[in-house]
Amino acid sequence: MTGHNERLLLGPGPSNPYPEAMEALGRPVLGHLDPDYLALMAEISAQLREVFGTANELTLPVSGTGSAGMEACLASLLQPGEKAIIGVNGYFGERLCEVATRGGAEVVRVEAPWGRAMDPQALLDARDADPDARLLAVVAAETSTGVRNDVAPLAALRDTDTLLLVDAVTALGGNELRVDDWGIDACYSASQKCLGAPPGLAPVTLSPRAVDVMRARTVPVRSFYLDLGLLHDYYLAPTPKYHHTASATMAYSLHAGLGRLLAEGREAVWARHTEIGTKLQDALVKRGFGMIAQAGNRLAQLTATTLPEGIEEAPLRRELLARYGIEVGGGLGEFAGRAWRIGLMGHAARERSVVALLGAVDELLS
Ligand code: PLP
C-alpha cells in the first residue's frame, strides 16, 4: 500500500470521475428497497434514456462493470443453440464471441482487420445468409484499436427478426449514439468511461421487441444475477421485488455523473470529446506517433497509437506513471508491446489532460 496516490487517468478506463460523482460516494448508504433508493433508480433510468436516446422502458444500470452489461444482454436474449452474428475487429468483438459461445449460442463471425472499421454491408449480408439469427452484435467504439464502427446503417435490421445489439461501453457519452433512431434493440455501457463515474454500474437498455423476445424464452436465463427480466421486476415494476443488494452508493455517483453530462448537453459532450481528442491526435502525429485506427473511423475519446521509431512503450509508460502520476494503457492483441491507448473520456476530456500528457512525454523523450 503506497497511500492514496492521485492519478490522471488517461488510459482506456477508468477515467477520472467528475468531482460531483466522487462527492456523491460519501452520501448515506440506503437499503436496496428503500423508497428513496427506488426513486433514485427511477431518476437514473430517465437520465439514461436521454443519454442513450431512447424511449425504452427497460433502461437500468446493472450492478457490475461493462462486462456485466455484455453478459446480461447476451444471456437474456439468446437461448442455447440460437445463432448470433458478431462483428469482430478487435479485442471486445472477440469477447462478445467468447461470452456468446460460453452461453451456448452458435456464433457466426464477421471479421475486419484490427484498426479497420467493420463493413456494415458485410454484417447485413451475413444476416441475409443466416436469416434465423436471433441477434447481430457490434462494438460501437472498439477500445482496443480506437476504431468507430458505423452502427446507423444496421437500422435495416428493423425489418427483420434479428435483434441489433450494440456495445457502447466506450461510445456512450463520447460519440454520437442514437438507440431509437438507429434501431438498436439492446445496448450496454459502463459507468467509468465517458459517463464520468467510477467503475461499478453497467447501464443497459432493451427495446420493446427485445423485451418480447426475452419474455418469450422457453429456457430460463442461465444467470440469475444478470437476468434482465428479474432486474426489471426489481427496479421498475410497480411493486419492486428483492433480487440482490444493489449499491445505493454507486447509484448516487452515477446519478451525479449523468446529471453533469446532461447539464452540459449530449451533443455538446460529444463535441467536447471530438475537439480534445483531435487536438491530442494532431499533436501526437507531429511527434512521430502513428494512428492505428483508419482515418474517417477514428474515435476521439480513445486514441490507439504506435510509438515513434526506436522508443519502447512499456518503460516510457511506467515512467509516465511513476514520475507524473499519469496513466495511459498499453496495446492489446497484435498491438501489445508496441502501442499505447490514450483515453480522454468524461471529466478527463479537457485541455489540461492533453497539455499535461504532452508536456510529460516531451520531457521524458528529451
Ligand atoms: N466493451 C468495451 C468496448 C470495452 O472497452 C470494455 C472495457 O474496457 C468492455 C466491453 C468491458 O468492460 P469492463 O472492463 O468494464 O467490464
Boltz pocket constraint, residues with backbone or C-beta under 6 A from the ligand:
constraints:
  - pocket:
      binder: B
      contacts: [[A, 12], [A, 13], [A, 65], [A, 66], [A, 67], [A, 68], [A, 70], [A, 92], [A, 139], [A, 141], [A, 142], [A, 143], [A, 144], [A, 167], [A, 168], [A, 169], [A, 170], [A, 190], [A, 199]]
      max_distance: 6.0
